[in-house]
């Protein structure tokens, strides 16, 4: 599988395995989690996407119980911080909010490292833009995380250009990634500037919910986009999900889809999308159907 250079010494697999549902599985045993990771590794999928809040602040611990030194050496770990919800270790909080203070970023990252049993993460992301952010304080906290060796690189998630440039203006370390919602069910980033500014700064665009939360898989035969996806899937001998991901991979921006499933068999097929080659007209055919009308 192709890889994407994140920094001089960090690269990610083109497809990323998302662990936001890890705690939802009926089997969260170390053996079962290792089976998921190994199914990824067999296809060259080496990058695992986490966040402190996933699974009610339990997903990182579930991963940590499964990691062996050999597995840790074979993967890259992405995690996120700044969402505080009244659950798990934050059950005493009275409402959901964001916290990009230096104290919170440091404590959250320290907790993530301890729960996963690792000394560093390969990428730390600020999970959501914080309207109460002091960009000097947040920037200093991210710089310090890299300087201390607790994160090899830092980035953001769901940031607009103005959020990005404000934070970056207070930092010495470059922001190297932005994880945004992007799929055939959410095509606005391709024209509203969200994808363009990430490319302008030479950062990695990561796509969460690349299957539109499952919406692209629903309504068989009931919509033009779904029918065309099914047609492409039949042509290439795969399923609709594979075509939807291949559509993202075909874009020259080098998008990294973050795929989440607990089914080991489905995990074993994630890499198939990297084998499907869609040309410009294929891409625009699906884009036009998602748009709902011919391009101007």
N, C-alpha and C positions, 0 to 999 in steps of 0.2 A: 504494500500500500504506500502511496505517496505520503511524504511528510512535509510539514510547513515549518519553516524556521521562525521561531518566536524571538529569540535573542541569539547572540553569537554562540552560546553554549546550550541553548534549550530549543528543542524541536518537538512538535506534536504530530501524532497521526492525523491524517486528513479527516477521519471520522472519529468522533469522541464519544465515549460511553458515559451517559448521564446517570447519576446515582440518586436522583431525587426520589425515586420510588423504592429504593432499597429496603426501607423500613416497612413498606406496605406488603411485602412478600410474606406468605404464610411460613416460609422457611428462611430464617435469617442466620442460620448456622454458619460458622466459618467455612465449613466444607462446601456449602452451597454457594456462598459468595465467591469462594476461590474458583468454583466451576464456571461462574459467570466471567470472571477475569480471564481465566485460561481460555475460554471460548473466544474472548476478544483477542487475546494474544495470538491465537492460531491464525487470525486473519490480518495481523499487523496493527490491530487497534490497541494502542498502548496508553492512550490518554484517558484518565478517569476524571469526571467532573463532579465535584462535591460542593456543599455549602454548609455553613454551621447550622442553618435553620432546617435543612432537609430532615424529613422524618421526625419532626418535632424535636430537633436537636439531637437525634439519635443516629442518623445515617453515618456520620463520621466514625462513631464508636463501632458500629456494625462492620464497617470496612476495616478498622484497626484490628479487630479481633481476628480477621481473616488474613491479614498481611503477614507474610513471612519475609525475612531479609531478601530472599531471592525474588519474590514477587515485587517488593518495593523497588528493587534495582531494575526491574523490567518495565515499570510504568512511570508515567508522569501524573502528578496529582494537581488538579485545579481545585481551589476552594474559594468561598466567598464569605463576606461579613458585612454587617451594618443593619440587617433587618432584626428588630427585636420584637418578638411576639410573646404574649402571655402563655408560654408552654415550656415544658422541660426546665432547664436551668433558669429560665426567665419567667417562671410561672407566677412570680410575685409582682410582675409588671401589670399595670392596670389597663394598658391599651397597646396596640401595635404601633410601632414607630420606627424611625431610622436613627442610628447613632454612628456618626463618623468622627467622634472625638478620638483623640489619641489613646486615651485610657481604654475605651471600648475596643478599638482596633487591636491594641496590644493584647488585651485579655482574651478577646475572641480568637486571635491567631494562636496564642499560647494554648488555649483549650483545644483548638483543632489539632495542633501538633501532638498534644498529650493523648487525645482520644484516638488518633490514628496511629500513634506509636512511631512517629517519624520526627526527624530533626529539622526538616525543611519541606516546604511545598514548592512545586515548580512554578505555580502562578497563583497569586492572591488577587481577587477581584473585589472591588466595592460593589455590592449587590444591586443597590438602587440609588439613584440620585437623592441626596438629602437636602431638602429646602432649608435646613437649619445648619448646613455645613459651614465651618470655618476652613476655607481651603488651605490656609497656611498650616493649620493644625493637622488636617487630614493628610496633606502632602508630606509634612514632616514625619508623620507616623508611617506612611508607606515607604518613604526613603529609609527610615530607620529599620524597617522590616527587612529590606534588602541588605542594608549595611551589616545587620546582625546575622545574616545568613539564614534567617527564618523563612524567607521567600526568595526564590531565584529571580522572579520577575513579578511585576504588578500591573494591574489593568483595572477595567471597570465593566459594569454590566448595565444595560438599559440607559446609557448616557446619551444625551444629545450633544451636538457639537459644542454648544455654549457651556455645558457642564464639564465636558472634556477639557476645553481650553482653559477654563478657570482653574481647575484642579492642576493641570499640567504646568500652569504659570507659576505655581508655588512649589514645584518639585525639581530635584536634580536628576531623578531616575525617570527614564521615559516610560510612559504608559504604552503597553505593547498589545493590548487586546480590548475589544468591546464585545460583550455577548448580548445580542439583541434578538427579539422575536422576528423570524424570517422564514417564510415558506410560501407555497402556492396558495395558502389560505391567508397569508399576510404579506402582500407584495409591496406595500407602501415604501419600505426601506430602499427599494430599487430606484425610486424617483423622488423621494422627499428629502434626500441629502444624507440620510442616516448611514447608508452604506458608503456613499461617496467620501464623506469626511474621514471615515476609518481608513479607507484606501489612501487618501491624501496624506495621512500621517504615517503611512507604512505599517499600520497595525494589523493584527489578525482579526477578521470578522468571524465571530462564533455565532451560530444560529441555534437559539433554543426553540423548542416546539416546532421542529422542522416538518412535522406531519400535521400541523394545525390542531394539536391536541386530539388527534384521531379523526378530526372532521373530514379529512381527505379520504378516509377509508370508508365513510358512511354513505348511505344513499345509493347503493349500487344500481346503475342504470337510470338514475333519476336526474342526472345533470350532465351537461356537455363536457365539463372538465373531468368528471369521474369516468365517463365513457371513454374519453381519449386516454386517460391514464391506464384504464383497463386494456385498451387497444395496444398501447406501447408495452404494457406488461406481458401481454400474450406474445407480441413480436419478439421480445427479449427473453421470454421464458422465465419470468420472475413475477413478483407481486407488485401491487400498486405502490406500496410504501417504498420499495426499491427505486421505482421510477421517480417518485417525488423527491427522494434524496439525491438521485443522480442529476436531477434538474438543478439543484443547488450546487452540486459539485462541478457542473459544467460551466458555471459562471467564472469569468477570468479573475474575479476578486480573490479567489482562493478561500471560499467560505468553508468553515469547519462545522458541519452539522453535529449537534449534541443529541444523541439518540438514547432514549430511555425505555427499557423494557426489562421485566423480571423473568421472562421466558427464555430459558437457555437455548432452545432451538431457534428462536427468533434472533437472539444475540448472535448465534452462529451464522446467520445470514446477513448481518449488517454490512459486512464488507462487500457483498455482491454489488452494491450501488457503485462502488469505485470501478467496477469492470464495465459498466454501461456507459457508452459514449453517445451523447446527444449533440447534434450540431446546432448552428445558430437558428435554422428554421424550426428544428424540433423544439428548441428552447422557447422561441417566440410563439409557436403554436400553443404550447401549454400556458405561457404567459398571457396570451390573448384571451384564452378561455377563462383564466382566473380573473382577468380584467373585466370581462363581460362584454367587450366590444373590440373592434379592430383598432389597432394603434392609429393615432392621428396621421 
